[in-house]
Amino acid sequence: MKFTIENLLAVSAKRLSKISPSPFLDAEVLLSFVLKKNREYLIINKDNNLTTKQLYKFNSLIKRRANGMPVAYLVGRKEFYGYDFFINRNVLIPRPETERLVELAGNVIKRQQTNIGSVIDVGTGSGCIIISLAKYLQTANRKLLTNFYATDASKKALAVAQKNARRHKVKIKFLYGNLLSPLPQTIFFKPPTNLIVANLPYLTPAEYRSNPDLKREPRAALIGGKDGLKYFRELFGQLTAVSAKKKRGRKPQFIMFLEHSPAQKNSLAKLINKYFPNASFKFHKDLSGKWRSLEIKTRPIEKLIIKKQVDCKKSYLNYT
């Protein structure tokens, strides 16, 4: 049998069909990685033969993929929001649905009449979300006085994020610690508004066990306690504690975007009413029509007073 590109892809795709929903694409990506060529090259040169060394390396990668290793870890990279990111087993593999967070946050930055004080990525992982937002500002040529912060409870994950920030030439301050705890509290009181994004662990243990494709990714970055809401409660609690403080007559304001499981929509709505009774919030669907992102926005005290006055007038009119 000739070890041409066409034959190898066909045989390898068949081999991967039991483990992967996209076996031919997986084989193409792995072969492109071995040959250091793009996928178009594979089509044009489908009758080319591989060298013995290339064949050995490709077969080794196919074997590891057949044993469940994700393609992103095998090639050490993953595309997200049009940018290329370095990936290893210390971070989650970026998903297409998470790009929705970047889109929503980018729209807020675009339509804000005043500058965003700080952009904060909680549990940054590979850094793909905040780096994509920083690149958005560069591409849009928006001269915003914005500071970028990213936190993570894994030093190994932060090392990956820092590498990606250097690769994409963006300036972000990376901090080690749990959620918002490593951030200096002074940034929450700087005008006008902080933008917070987070893709927190939100799976339950049962959901994690039922999905064998996740076994190779860091467990701590996936499971969010018994009900999947552990880190949402912690984050909301930290923000509530900050909001309870007042500095120079100013209360902290923020806009926050969170990724979540579609099944958590009602539970999250109850948590918001508990922790942020005066905040406005809404849910957004992903491309497949599932509720995937949550937007929370605190309202300035002046607006709350005006709203209460209007409500009182309405109540009086209804009574009369």
Backbone torsions as a table, in degrees:
resi	resn	phi	psi	omega
1	MET	NA	134.7	177.4
2	LYS	-81.3	136.6	179.9
3	PHE	-91.6	60.6	177.7
4	THR	-80.2	164.2	178.9
5	ILE	-59.2	-43.7	-178.6
6	GLU	-62.1	-46.2	-178.8
7	ASN	-66.4	-42.0	-179.4
8	LEU	-63.1	-41.9	179.8
9	LEU	-64.3	-41.6	-179.3
10	ALA	-64.7	-46.4	-179.1
11	VAL	-66.7	-43.0	-177.7
12	SER	-67.5	-39.1	178.8
13	ALA	-62.5	-40.0	177.9
14	LYS	-63.7	-39.0	179.9
15	ARG	-66.9	-33.3	-177.6
16	LEU	-89.8	-4.4	-173.5
17	SER	-62.7	-23.8	-179.0
18	LYS	-81.9	-20.4	-175.2
19	ILE	-108.9	-24.6	-171.4
20	SER	-122.2	141.6	174.5
21	PRO	-76.7	-12.9	179.5
22	SER	-135.0	65.4	-173.3
23	PRO	-62.4	-39.4	-178.1
24	PHE	-69.6	-39.8	177.8
25	LEU	-63.7	-42.5	177.8
26	ASP	-58.0	-45.6	-179.6
27	ALA	-63.3	-40.1	178.4
28	GLU	-62.5	-46.0	-178.7
29	VAL	-62.5	-42.9	-178.9
30	LEU	-68.0	-39.3	179.4
31	LEU	-70.9	-37.3	175.4
32	SER	-60.5	-38.7	178.5
33	PHE	-64.3	-43.3	-179.5
34	VAL	-66.3	-44.5	-176.9
35	LEU	-82.9	-11.6	-176.7
36	LYS	58.6	42.1	178.6
37	LYS	-131.7	160.8	177.4
38	ASN	-82.3	173.7	-175.4
39	ARG	-69.3	-27.9	177.4
40	GLU	-62.6	-35.2	178.4
41	TYR	-61.2	-38.0	-179.2
42	LEU	-63.8	-36.7	-179.4
43	ILE	-71.1	-46.7	-177.2
44	ILE	-66.5	-34.4	-175.0
45	ASN	-112.1	39.3	-174.8
46	LYS	-62.4	-21.3	-179.0
47	ASP	-92.4	-0.4	179.0
48	ASN	-70.5	147.7	176.1
49	ASN	-96.2	152.0	175.3
50	LEU	-90.3	152.6	173.0
51	THR	-75.0	166.7	179.9
52	THR	-59.8	-40.9	-179.7
53	LYS	-66.3	-43.2	178.9
54	GLN	-65.0	-40.4	-179.8
55	LEU	-63.9	-42.0	179.7
56	TYR	-62.8	-45.7	-178.9
57	LYS	-65.4	-41.7	-180.0
58	PHE	-64.7	-46.6	179.9
59	ASN	-62.6	-34.7	177.8
60	SER	-64.7	-42.2	178.7
61	LEU	-67.2	-40.7	178.5
62	ILE	-62.0	-40.0	179.2
63	LYS	-63.0	-43.9	179.4
64	ARG	-66.6	-38.1	177.4
65	ARG	-66.1	-40.0	178.8
66	ALA	-64.1	-24.0	177.6
67	ASN	-89.6	6.2	172.7
68	GLY	104.8	-0.6	179.3
69	MET	-73.0	126.1	179.8
70	PRO	-61.4	146.7	-179.1
71	VAL	-59.4	-40.0	-177.8
72	ALA	-58.9	-38.3	178.2
73	TYR	-72.2	-33.1	-179.3
74	LEU	-68.8	-38.2	-178.1
75	VAL	-98.6	-10.3	176.1
76	GLY	72.7	26.2	-179.8
77	ARG	-158.2	158.8	176.2
78	LYS	-156.0	136.7	177.3
79	GLU	-83.4	138.5	178.3
80	PHE	-146.9	125.5	179.6
81	TYR	53.2	34.1	177.6
82	GLY	85.3	0.7	-179.7
83	TYR	-114.2	152.8	-178.3
84	ASP	-96.8	127.5	-177.2
85	PHE	-121.2	139.4	172.5
86	PHE	-71.9	134.4	-177.1
87	ILE	-134.9	138.2	167.9
88	ASN	-139.7	-174.6	-172.1
89	ARG	-74.9	1.6	176.8
90	ASN	-87.1	-5.7	-178.6
91	VAL	-135.1	157.3	173.5
92	LEU	-66.2	151.2	173.7
93	ILE	-79.7	123.6	179.5
94	PRO	-57.7	136.9	179.8
95	ARG	-107.8	151.3	177.9
96	PRO	-58.4	-35.4	-177.7
97	GLU	-65.7	-25.1	179.3
98	THR	-72.2	-18.6	176.7
99	GLU	-60.8	-22.3	179.0
100	ARG	-61.4	-35.0	178.0
101	LEU	-61.8	-42.9	179.3
102	VAL	-64.1	-42.5	-179.8
103	GLU	-62.2	-46.9	-178.5
104	LEU	-66.0	-45.5	-179.9
105	ALA	-66.2	-38.7	177.9
106	GLY	-62.8	-37.2	177.9
107	ASN	-65.2	-36.8	177.6
108	VAL	-64.1	-45.9	178.7
109	ILE	-60.2	-40.1	-176.5
110	LYS	-65.9	-39.2	-174.6
111	ARG	-95.9	-5.8	178.5
112	GLN	-65.4	128.5	176.9
113	GLN	-76.2	-27.0	176.2
114	THR	-112.2	163.3	-177.2
115	ASN	-70.4	149.6	170.1
116	ILE	-80.7	127.5	-177.9
117	GLY	-66.1	-52.4	179.6
118	SER	-143.7	147.1	170.5
119	VAL	-108.7	124.6	-174.6
120	ILE	-122.3	122.9	177.6
121	ASP	-106.3	113.7	-176.1
122	VAL	-95.2	121.8	-176.0
123	GLY	71.8	58.2	-166.8
124	THR	-67.9	-27.7	-178.8
125	GLY	61.3	-121.1	179.7
126	SER	-73.7	-10.0	-178.1
127	GLY	83.8	8.3	-172.6
128	CYS	-63.1	-34.1	-176.8
129	ILE	-70.8	-55.7	-174.9
130	ILE	-70.7	-32.2	176.9
131	ILE	-66.5	-40.6	177.4
132	SER	-63.2	-37.7	177.4
133	LEU	-67.6	-41.5	178.4
134	ALA	-64.4	-39.7	177.4
135	LYS	-66.4	-34.5	177.2
136	TYR	-59.5	-43.7	179.8
137	LEU	-65.2	-38.2	177.2
138	GLN	-63.4	-46.0	-177.6
139	THR	-65.6	-37.8	-178.2
140	ALA	-80.1	-7.0	-179.0
141	ASN	55.5	37.7	-179.9
142	ARG	-90.2	120.4	-178.1
143	LYS	-89.1	72.6	179.9
144	LEU	-98.0	140.9	178.3
145	LEU	-82.7	70.2	-172.6
146	THR	-111.4	134.2	173.6
147	ASN	-103.9	143.2	-178.1
148	PHE	-114.0	127.0	178.1
149	TYR	-126.6	146.6	175.9
150	ALA	-142.2	134.4	-179.7
151	THR	-120.7	155.9	173.6
152	ASP	-162.1	148.0	179.7
153	ALA	-87.0	2.4	178.8
154	SER	-117.6	119.2	178.1
155	LYS	-66.3	-33.4	179.2
156	LYS	-67.2	-37.9	176.9
157	ALA	-65.8	-41.3	179.2
158	LEU	-61.9	-35.0	177.8
159	ALA	-63.1	-38.8	177.6
160	VAL	-66.5	-45.0	-179.8
161	ALA	-62.3	-40.9	179.1
162	GLN	-64.2	-39.0	177.5
163	LYS	-62.8	-41.7	179.0
164	ASN	-67.9	-36.2	178.2
165	ALA	-64.6	-40.3	177.2
166	ARG	-65.3	-40.9	-179.4
167	ARG	-60.9	-39.4	-176.7
168	HIS	-96.6	3.1	173.3
169	LYS	56.8	52.3	174.8
170	VAL	-124.0	149.8	-176.3
171	LYS	-100.3	111.5	-179.3
172	ILE	-135.0	138.6	176.7
173	LYS	-93.8	115.1	-178.7
174	PHE	-97.3	132.7	-175.6
175	LEU	-129.4	137.7	-178.6
176	TYR	-93.2	126.9	177.3
177	GLY	157.3	179.1	-176.1
178	ASN	-83.8	113.8	174.9
179	LEU	53.1	-117.3	-176.9
180	LEU	-88.8	-7.2	-171.4
181	SER	-58.7	-34.4	-179.4
182	PRO	-79.4	-5.7	-178.0
183	LEU	-80.0	140.3	173.3
184	PRO	-67.2	128.9	-174.4
185	GLN	-65.6	-18.4	-179.1
186	THR	-61.7	-27.4	-177.1
187	ILE	-68.8	-22.6	-179.2
188	PHE	-74.5	-16.4	-177.1
189	PHE	-104.9	4.5	177.2
190	LYS	-85.5	136.0	-178.4
191	PRO	-72.0	159.1	-5.0
192	PRO	-98.1	-43.7	-173.8
193	THR	-142.9	142.8	173.6
194	ASN	-99.6	142.6	177.4
195	LEU	-108.5	121.1	-177.8
196	ILE	-114.3	131.5	174.7
197	VAL	-125.9	145.9	-179.0
198	ALA	-158.4	132.5	169.2
199	ASN	-115.2	83.6	-174.8
200	LEU	-81.3	160.9	172.6
201	PRO	-62.1	127.0	-176.8
202	TYR	-136.9	10.3	177.2
203	LEU	-84.8	150.0	170.2
204	THR	-84.7	161.0	177.2
205	PRO	-55.9	-37.2	-179.7
206	ALA	-67.1	-40.9	178.4
207	GLU	-64.8	-38.0	178.5
208	TYR	-64.9	-45.1	-178.8
209	ARG	-67.2	-30.2	-176.8
210	SER	-79.2	-7.1	-178.8
211	ASN	-118.7	91.9	-177.1
212	PRO	-63.4	-21.0	179.7
213	ASP	-65.2	-18.0	-176.7
214	LEU	-90.8	-7.3	-172.3
215	LYS	-61.9	-23.9	-178.3
216	ARG	-87.0	-11.0	-178.0
217	GLU	-94.3	158.4	-176.3
218	PRO	-60.0	119.3	-175.8
219	ARG	-59.6	-40.4	-176.8
220	ALA	-64.6	-22.4	-179.8
221	ALA	-89.2	2.3	-176.0
222	LEU	-117.0	-41.6	-173.2
223	ILE	-91.2	127.0	-179.1
224	GLY	-110.0	52.1	-180.0
225	GLY	80.7	-173.5	-174.7
226	LYS	-60.5	-38.6	-178.1
227	ASP	-108.5	4.7	179.2
228	GLY	81.7	-1.4	-174.1
229	LEU	-109.0	7.1	-175.8
230	LYS	-53.3	-49.8	-173.5
231	TYR	-77.8	-23.2	172.8
232	PHE	-66.2	-43.7	178.4
233	ARG	-62.4	-43.9	-179.7
234	GLU	-63.4	-44.3	179.5
235	LEU	-63.8	-45.7	179.4
236	PHE	-63.0	-38.5	178.9
237	GLY	-64.6	-41.3	177.8
238	GLN	-63.6	-42.8	179.4
239	LEU	-67.0	-36.6	177.4
240	THR	-63.5	-41.0	179.1
241	ALA	-63.6	-41.1	178.0
242	VAL	-66.7	-42.9	-177.5
243	SER	-66.4	-23.2	179.8
244	ALA	-72.4	-17.3	179.9
245	LYS	-90.3	161.3	179.9
246	LYS	-141.0	131.9	-177.2
247	LYS	-130.0	121.0	180.0
248	ARG	54.3	39.8	177.3
249	GLY	74.6	7.2	-176.0
250	ARG	-109.8	134.6	173.1
251	LYS	-102.4	140.3	-178.3
252	PRO	-65.9	139.2	177.1
253	GLN	-118.3	144.0	178.3
254	PHE	-151.8	156.1	168.6
255	ILE	-120.3	130.8	-173.9
256	MET	-130.3	138.9	175.3
257	PHE	-122.8	127.5	-177.3
258	LEU	-127.8	138.1	171.0
259	GLU	-87.3	146.2	-178.3
260	HIS	-153.1	172.3	174.9
261	SER	-79.2	141.9	177.6
262	PRO	-55.1	-30.2	-178.7
263	ALA	-73.7	-11.0	-176.5
264	GLN	-94.6	2.6	-174.2
265	LYS	-54.7	-53.1	-176.6
266	ASN	-67.5	-38.9	179.4
267	SER	-65.2	-39.0	179.3
268	LEU	-68.4	-36.5	177.9
269	ALA	-61.1	-39.9	178.0
270	LYS	-66.6	-39.1	178.9
271	LEU	-64.8	-39.5	179.7
272	ILE	-64.4	-44.0	178.8
273	ASN	-62.8	-28.4	178.8
274	LYS	-77.6	-48.0	-173.9
275	TYR	-88.4	-33.2	-176.8
276	PHE	-130.7	68.0	-175.4
277	PRO	-62.1	-21.8	-178.2
278	ASN	-101.1	5.3	-178.6
279	ALA	-90.6	154.1	171.7
280	SER	-97.6	148.6	179.6
281	PHE	-152.1	156.8	175.0
282	LYS	-155.2	157.6	-179.5
283	PHE	-106.0	149.2	-179.7
284	HIS	-123.7	144.5	178.7
285	LYS	-90.1	154.4	174.3
286	ASP	-89.0	-174.3	-175.8
287	LEU	-65.5	-21.7	178.9
288	SER	-91.7	6.4	176.7
289	GLY	84.5	12.7	-179.9
290	LYS	-99.4	143.8	176.5
291	TRP	-66.2	116.5	-170.2
292	ARG	-130.7	-24.3	-175.3
293	SER	-129.6	143.3	-180.0
294	LEU	-118.0	132.6	177.2
295	GLU	-114.6	126.5	178.2
296	ILE	-123.6	135.2	-179.6
297	LYS	-137.6	122.4	175.5
298	THR	-75.9	150.2	-178.9
299	ARG	-109.3	133.7	178.4
300	PRO	-56.4	147.8	-175.7
301	ILE	-59.1	-33.5	179.8
302	GLU	-60.7	-42.2	-179.6
303	LYS	-66.9	-35.3	179.2
304	LEU	-65.7	-40.5	179.8
305	ILE	-63.5	-44.9	179.5
306	ILE	-61.4	-42.3	-178.8
307	LYS	-63.2	-42.7	179.8
308	LYS	-63.5	-38.9	178.2
309	GLN	-63.5	-42.8	178.1
310	VAL	-63.2	-43.1	179.3
311	ASP	-61.5	-39.0	179.1
312	CYS	-64.1	-42.3	179.0
313	LYS	-63.1	-41.2	179.2
314	LYS	-63.3	-42.0	-179.7
315	SER	-62.9	-40.0	179.2
316	TYR	-63.8	-43.6	-179.7
317	LEU	-64.2	-39.9	179.4
318	ASN	-65.0	-36.6	-177.7
319	TYR	-68.7	-40.5	-178.1
320	THR	-75.4	NA	NA
